[in-house]
Amino acid sequence: MDESKTRAALLQHFGDALRNEDAMKECLSISRLYSMPPDELYYKWEAYVINSETSAAPPPGGRAREPLKINVDNLRELKKVIQADVQAAGKGFGGAEADGTPRLGGGSAGLGTKRRQGRMGEGIEGLLGGIAPQTPLAKRAAANGRATPGTIKARPPPSALGGMATPTALSCTNFRTPARPAPAFGSSPSGSNGFPTPTAGSGKFHTRTNAGELAESLNAHLEPAPAPANPGPKSRVALSSASDIKLYGYRYMFEKISERSEVLDDLIDSFAHVVRQHYGISDLADPGAATSEPVLCVGRICSDAESAKLSESSVILESSRMMGSGIRIPLRFAPDCVVRGGAPGAEGVGLFPGQIVGVRGKNGGGGWFGVDEVFMMPPLPLAATPASDLLDLQYDSDRLAGSPFSVMVASGPYTLDSDLEYAPLNAVLSEVRVQQPDVLLLLGPFVDASHPLIKAGDVDQTPSEIFRTRVGRRLAETLDSARGTTAILIPSVRDLISAHIAFPQSHLQRDEELGLPPQKRCKLLPNPAVFSINEVVFGVSTVDVLFHLRKEEFFKKAAEAEPSSEPAPLKDSMAMLCRHVLGQRSFYPIFPAPKESAPDVNLDLTHQHLLKFAGDVVPDVLILPSMLKHFAKVVDSTLVINPGFSTKAQSAGTFAKISVHAMDRAGLEVVEGEHVEHRVWDRARVDLVRV
């Protein structure tokens, strides 16, 4: 029924009371929202009036009660009653149609809404209601007796399972591992190698010949930290967090547009202050205002083409409301454009959406801003510690006594695509038992939502059970053997064991179902996290920001404004990506996140301040796991490490071992009382090892 006929029918039932246009619109809204014909809406109103009169207290003095008027307020109250009826009806099935289709609720409470027949115990297949097999691919597959990637195989009836009942929970909480219950760590049915028996498709991993091979090394002239001869139960290093962990437990999905815009505005204004201080600029201008003289503006790089990668023709600059009324203006780079504050020898500048930059040039009134010079953001200062504290941390006889401390870093996923046996994690933990590092840093995902078996619902354990039997129990056994090792766990937004799936992400909850080691031996930190091991500041994020930057970056060739007299270093694209993270002072400087990668980020913009480097200092060690090739580099005096993933589909991945040596004792004693930069890049050895 079109709107004109609906209006006429409503006037016929309600009379002149609906001559008020606001009341008419409210009735039209209810009718359209609940698919309710005008006559049924009128019956609902009559029932609402009767119920209101019978439940209301009688008026004082025996006066007659005034009839309930048809106005917007009362119609909205009626709408709430109808909505409550619909929600109550949705809790169960109350009858069936002639064709066997269940009907919601009883009477007219269902408002004509029907559901296909299907029980909760039938999982996703029942919820799909036979929709999937209607596709041409599924029809051909059904005719040939084959399953398609997009279909879900039905479970056999109880009789086919020897009388065993099938699980009755939805597949999202119903995970079945394809093999058997996980054996205890270090044991094996075969009794030989300590790994579970290989499943089909995992032979490539178990038959590898390069396990433990050194893939890459940084500062190889330094000796790796030896395993302690007689490790005691007390840790040799001091751990501290630079972040307020409680701030990460925010409620997500409650962002307001006004809050998001304020965060974006404040970010531009804060970087504008940095530009003024670092480059000695007194005034900043509005890029949208026409001028005949060159001016300096600060803003955010955006793309004019939402679906295409950033290019020279699509670069636009967004100003803040304070400096330019939030205007967006296209940028046109001059042929002789130069860059200031960039990397030596880069021969240009990398730009990506969300990047804050300064540009010098003119707006001639043609609707674009001509750029003669690009100003890059300077990195934060390096961390420094009083020399007396460094002497205590590095040379105390009860601590390190001048010996190096070691950190082992591994990143998920930790199991092969063909099974959920976590054989790569077993290999890493076996190395922990041998090396006995001071700190074991394990990065998520631990139970990966994108694992093929989990996505297909081909598991019958909950995520907590998978973690407890495959990760938690084995980690506890490993720490019992490595008495001086402390574990740190940082989740991923793809982790099924994490109740918080937005980025920035809260830490894992210390749930008994996870089987985690005691808090003294196992620390849980948020994502991203900034923490210190002794004096060394570590920054860690499990979101693949390097890969996202690689996809989004546009490189504009430009000369250096102040060329260096020293020989230019070789071009390094990975170092340039790392420099973006350091220069923008954020673990995720991209905005918006790439469309195809947005589910792997789930960026909560209103809590963007939690993505900044804590303490207003740049981390000594920045760990950014990525699907890009593993590496360890020194970028602007920061040690940046991509440890790689522990596994790649059916193949073994890599992990990192960091050995941090003590500083020269005599040099510290000379400057005792002064703050000393840590210079970790010069005294740390990084080994990237194949799992």
N, C-alpha and C positions, 0 to 999 in steps of 0.2 A: 504494500500500500504506500503510495507516494505521500509527501508531506501535506499536500492540499487536502487529500481525502482524509488523512489522519486528523487534521485540524477540524474538518467538518464533523467527523464522528465524535471527537472530543467535545465540541460545542453542543452536539445533540444530547450527550449524556450529562455533561456538567452544567450546561446552560450558560447564562451570562457571566457566571463567575470567572470564566476563562477569557472574557474580553480583555482582561489584563494581559499584556504581551509577555511579561515576565513569568506569570503563572503558566501561560500556554507553553512557553519554551521549556519550563521545568517538566511539564507533562510529556511533551515531545521527547525530552531527554530520557525520561524513565521508560517510555514506550520503546524507544530505539535501543536503549542499553540492555533491556531485559526481554526484547522481542515480545512485548506484551500488547495485544490488541486493545483498542480504546475501551471496549465494553468490560474486559477483564480488569483494566486499570480502574474503572469506575467501581467495580465490585470490591476491589482492594481498598479503595478510599472509603466506601461505606463500612466495611469491616473495621477499618482503622478508626473511624468516627465512633462506632459503637464501643469498641474496646477502650478508647480514650475516655468516653463518658462514664462507662461502668467502673473503670479503675480510678478515676479522679475523685477527690474528696468533694462532698456536697458544699455548695456555696453557703457562707454564713447568712443567718437571718431568714433562712427558708426561701431565699430568692430563687427564681427559675434560672437554670444554667443556660448560658448563651450557646447557641449551636456553633460547632467548629467551622471556622471560615476557610474557604479555599484560597490560600495565598501561598507565596513562595516559601515561607518558613514552614508551614504545615506540610506542604508537599515534599520538602526536603526531609522532614521527619518521617514521612511515609516511605521515602526512598531508603532511609536507614533501616526501616522495618523489613522492607522487601529484600534488601541486601542481607540482613541477618537470616531471613528465611532461606535464601539461596545457600548461604554458607552452612546452615544447619542441615539442609537437605544434601549437601555435598559430602557429608560424613558417612553416608551409607546408601544402599540401594533400597528403594521403597516400592517395589512392584515391577512389572515388566509390560512391555508393549505386546501386541499380538505376534510380532515376529520374534519374540524372545529377547528384545533389547531392553536392558534394565532402564527404569525410569527413576530419576532423582526424587527423593522425598515422597510425600503423599499429596493427593489432590493437585492443586495448582501451584504448590510451592516450588516445583521444579521449573516453572515458567517455560515449559516446552523444551528444555534442554535435555538431550539424550546422550547416553554413553554406550559405546559398544560393549558387548559382553566380554568380560575378562576379569580374572581374579588377581589379587596381588601376588599370589604364589606363582603365577605364570610369568612374572618378570616383565621384561621389556617387550617380549613377543605379544603378551596379552595386551599391553598398553598400545602397541602399534595397531592392534585390531585388524590385521591383515592388509595394512596399507602397503608395506614394503613389497610383497610379492606382485603387486600390480604393475611394477615397472617392467618395460620390455626386457631388460637384461635379466631380471629375476624370473620372468616367465620362461625365457629360453633356458635358464639354468635349471628351473624346476622340471622342464621337459627332459633335460639331459641327466637329471638326478644329481646335479652339482650345486654347491653353495656359492653364492657370490660374496664379494667383500662387503657389500652393504646389507646383507641379510644376517639374521641371527638364528643359529641352529636351535631348534626346539629340544628341550631335555626329554629323555625317554620317560615313559610313565613308570610309576612305582613298581609295577610288575616286571618291567624289563631290568630293574635294578635289584632283583632278588628280594622284593618286598620292602626295600629301603625307601623311605619317603624322600622326595626331592625337597631341597630347601625352599622355604616359603617367603623369603625376603626378596626385596628388589635387588636386581643385579648390582646396583651401586654399593650395596653393603654385603654382597655375596660373592666373595672372591675365591676361586678354586685354583690352586696351583696344579700344573699339569702333571707333576710327577708324584711325589710322596711327601710326608712330613719331613721337615728339614732335620738332618742329622746334627749331632753336636759338633761344634766347631773343632776341627782337628781330627775328627773321625771320619771314616769312609766305609761304605759297604765293601769296597774292594780292599780296604785296610792298607793302602799303599801311599797315596799322595796327599791325603788329608782333604781332598775335594769330593763333593758328591759325584756319583756316577754321571758322566756326560749324557745329556739328552740329545735327541736327534737335532741336528743343526748346530750344535755347540762344539763339534769336533775341531773346528778351526782354532778355537781358543785353547782347548785342552791339548792340542798337538803342536802348539807354538814352540819355537826353539829359541826365541829371543827374550824370554822372561828375565827381568832383572838387568837387561842391557841398558847402558847409558845412552840416552837419545840426544841429550844436549847438556852442556855445562857452562855456567857463567862463573868467572873468577876461579878457573880450574887450578890456578897456582896455589890456592889455599887448600889446606887439608880438610877433608870431611870430618865432621864431629864424630869421634869414636863412641861406641856403645859403652855406657858406664860399667866398670868392672864389678862393683857390688852395689847395685841400685837399692836405695832404701825406700821406705814408704813415703818419705817427705819429698815434695817437689823441690827441685833445685832452682826454679824460676818463680818470679812473682807475676801473677796475672791480675789485670785490672781493666775494666771497661770504661771507655770514654763517653759512652752514650747512656742516656737515661732509658733503661729498658722498658719502664712502665709506659713511656710515651708511645710505644709501638702497639700497644693493645687497644687502639682506637676502633671505633665502629666505622666500618667502611660502607659504601653504597649510600651515604648520607650527604654527599657533596651538593652544594648549592652553586648555581652559576655565578652568583655574586662573589662567593668565596674563591672560586677558581680564578675569576678575573682579577681579584685583589692579589692573589698569590703571584700571578703572572706579572702584574704591574710592579709589585714590590721587588721582584727579582730584577727587572730592568733598572729600577731606581737604585738598588743596592750596587749593581755593577757600574752604574753611572758614577757613583761616588768613588768606586775603585779606580775608574779611568781618570777622574780628576786628580786623585792623589798620586797615582803611579806616573802619569804622563805630564803632570803639572799644568793641567788645563783649568782655566778659571770658569769659563761659561760653556754650556752645551745648548745646542739650538734645536728647533723643531724642524724635522726633515721635510714636513709638508709646506713650510713657509718659503715663498720665493725669495731669493737673495742673490745679490750680484757678487758678494764676497764669499770665499770658502768658509764653511762652518763645520764644526764637529758635532756629530749626533751619535747617540747610543740607542740601540734597539735590538729586537729579536729577529733572527732570520726566519722567514716563513716561505712557503712555496705557493705560487699562484695557481699551480696545477695540483689538485688534491690527489689524483690517481697516478700521477707520473713522478719520476724521480726529479729531485731538484736539478735545475740547469741554469745556465747564465741568463736565459731569457725569462725564467720564472722566479728569480730571486726577488723577494720583497722584504722591506724592513718595517717592523711594527714598533712603534714608539709607545711609551707609557702615557697614561692620561695626564700626568703632571707635566711632562716635557713636550708632548705633542698631541694631546687629546686622543691618544690611542690610534692615531692614523696609521694606515698601511700604504706604503708608497713603493713602486718598483725601483730597483737599483740598476743603473747602467754603469758598467766599469769602463774607465778610460783605458785606451791602449797602453799608456805608460803608468798604469796603476801600480802602486807599491804597497808593501805590507810592513808594518812595524810591530815588533814584539813576537815575530814568528820564529820557527826553528831555523837555525843556520843551515844553509844549503838546501832548504826545502823548495826554493824557486817558485813559491806560490802559497796559497792559503786554502785550507779545506773548510768548506761551509756545509752546514746541515741544519734541518729545521729544529728550532728551539735554541740555537746558539746565540749568545749575547755578544755583540761586537760593536766596536766604534768605527764610524766611517767619516772621512773628511771629504767635502766636495761642495757642490752647489745645486740648488734647485732653481732652474731657469724659468719655472712656471709652465713647463710642458707636461706636467703630470708624472715626472720621474726625477730621481735624485742621481746626479752624476758623481761617481765615486773616483776620487784621485788617490786615496790612501785608506788602508784598512788597519785598524788598531786591534790587536789581539789582547785577550785578558791575561794578566800576569798570574802565575801560580801563587799559592799561599806560601808563607815562610816555612822553612824547615824546622822540625822539632828540635829542641835543645833541653838538656838536663844539667843541673849543677854537677860539677866534677866530683864533689864529695859523694853524691848519690851514686854516680857511675862506679866509683871505686868500691862502694859497698856491694852493689849489685853484681859486679863482675869479678871481684877479688876476695870477697868474704869466704873464709875457710868453710863455713857451713853451707855455702851456696855453690857457686861455680869454681871458686878458687883459681880463676884465671883461665879455665878451660872453656871451649865454645859450647853453646847450647844448640840444640837441634829441634827443628820443626818439620813434621811430615804432613803434606797437604794432598788430599785426594778429593775429587769431585764426582758426584753422581752424573748419570745413572750407574748403579753398581752391579747390575745383572745383565745378562745377554738378552737379546730380543726373543730368543727361542724358549726361555724358561725363567723361572723365578728362584733359582738356586743360589744366586749371589756369589758365583765362583770368583769374579774379579775382586769383590770385597774380601773374600777369603784370602786371596793372594796378597792384598794390601795388608791385612791384619797379620798374616804370617811374617811379612817384612817388619812389622811393628814389633813382633815378638823378638826378632833377631836384633834389630837396630836399637830398640828401647829409646825412642826419641823423648825429649822432655815434653813436647806438646804434639798431639795428633789432632789435626784440623780436618774434619769431615764436613763436606759441603753437599747440600741436597741437589737434586731430589733423591730421597731414600726409597720411597714407594712412589714411583713415577706414574702420574695419571695418563701419560702418553705411551706407556708400555703396550705393545701390541696385544698381549694376553689380557691385560686389564681393560683395555678399550673394547675388546671383544667379549668381555664378561666371562672369560674362560678360567675362572678361579673360584674357589669356594672357601676362602679365608677373608676375614676383614682386613683392611689396611693395617690396623693395630696388630693383628695376629701375624701378618707377614713381617712387619717390622720387628716384633718381639722375637720370633723364631729365627729370622735371617740376619738381623742387624743387632738388636739390643742384647740378646743372649751371647752372641759371638763377641761383641765388643766388651761385655763384662768379663768374659773368660780371658780375653786378650789383656785387659788392664790388670787382671789378677796375676798374669804372668809378667807383664811389664810394670813393675811396682812403682817406678818413678815417673810414669807417663800420665799426663792429664789430657783428656779428650775434650774438644770443643766442637759442638754440632751447630750448624747454621742451616736453616731450611731453605727450600725453594718454593716459588709460587705454584709449582707443579706437584708439590708433595700432598699426597692424600692423607697423611697423618697430621697435617697442619690444619687447624680450624680457621686460620687467617690466610686468605688467598690474595690479598691486595699487596701491592708494593708501594711503600715500605711495608715489611712483613714482620709480625710479631714472632717471638721465639717459640719453639716447640714447648708444649705443656709437659710437665713432668708427671705423666700419667702412669699408674702402675701397669696398665695394659701394654705399655711400650717396653717394659723390662729394662729400663736404662740403668746404668751403673749409678752409685751414690753421687750426690751433688758435689762432694769434695773431689771426685775423680772425673766427673763429666759435667762440663759447663754448657748451658744452652743460651745462645745469643741470637739477636734478631738479624734480619736481612734487609739492608746491609748492616755491617757491624764495624765499629772502630774500637780496637782494644790494644792493650800493651802487654808484651812479654818482656819483663824487666823494663828497660828504657825504650825498647824498639816498638814503634807505633805501627800496627797492622790495620789495613783497610781491606774489607772483604765484601763482595757482592756476588750472589749466585745468578743474577740476571745477565744474559749474554749481551752486554752493552757493546762490546767490540764488534760483534757480528752485525748488530743493528746499525752501528755507525758506519761500518763498511758498506752496507747497502744504501744508506741515506746520504753519504758524503758526496759533495760535488767539489772538485778541485779546480780552482781558478789560478792560472799561471800569473805570477807577479814577481817583480824584482824586490829585493830587500831595501828598505828605506835607509838602513845603516849597515852596509855589507861589512862582514868581518874580514880581517886581514889573514886569519888562520885558514888552512886548507878546509874546504867544505867537506863534511862527512858524507858517507854514502847515503842515498835516499833510502828511507826505511818507512814503509807504509804503516807497519804495525806500531812503530814508535809515534807516528803522527796521530793514530787513533788514541793511543794512551795519553798523548799530550792534550787532546780534546777534553778527556775526563779530568786531567789535572788542572787545565786552564779554566774550565767552567766550574771547578770546585764542587762537583756533584758526581755521585755514582751513576746517575742516569740523566744526562743533560738534554736528551732528545725530547722534543714535544712538537706535535703529538707522536706517540709511539707508532712505528710502522704498522699499517693496517693488518698485514698478514701475521705479524708477530705480537699483536696486542694481547691475545690470550696468554702469552708467555710473560707478560709484564703486569697487566692489571694495575696500571699506574693510578694511584690516588693522589691527585695534584694538590689537594688542599693540605696534605702532609708532606709536601715537597721539602720542607726544612729538615726532615729526617734523612733526606738523601745527601745532605751536605756533609763535607768532611768535618768531623767533630773537633772541637778545640781550636779552631782557626789555624791549624797547621796541616801541612800536607803529610800523608802517611809516609813512614820510612819504607814500608813494604806494601804494595798494592797488589792484591790477588784478585784477578778477574777471569774466572773459568769461561772458556769459549769453545765453540765448535771449530774455530779457526785453528791453525797449526799451533801446537804448544811452543812457548818461548819464555825466555827470561832476559829482560833488558833493563838497562839503566836509562831512564828518561827524566831529564831535568833533576838529577840527584835523587830520584826515587827509584827503588827497585820494583819493577813491574813484572808479575809472573802470571802466565796462563798455564796452569798445570795440565790442561787438557782434561778429558773425561776418562773415567776408569775403564769404560768400555764404549766401543763404537759398533752398534748393531751386534754382529757375531764375532768381532775382533777385540783384542785386548787394547786398552788405551795406555795412558801414562799417569804418573803422579810425580810430585815434587818433594825433594828433600833439601831443606835449608839449614846451613851450618853458619851460625853467627859467631865470629871470633871476638875476643875481648879487645878493647882499645889498649894502646900503649900505656902501661902503668906510670912510667916516669913522666910522660907527657901530661897525664891527668894530675899528677901530684904537683907539677909546676903551676898549673892554672887552677888549683883547688880554690873553690869559692866562686868561680865564674861558671856561666852557662856554656856548655859545649855541645855543638851539633853532633848528631849520632854517627853520621857518615857510614850508614849501614851498607850503602852501595859499594863501598870500598873494602869492607871487612866481612862480607857474607858470600859464601859459596852456595850456588843453586845447582842441583843435579836434577834433571828431568829423566825419570827412569820408566822403562816399559813395564807394564803390569805382567 
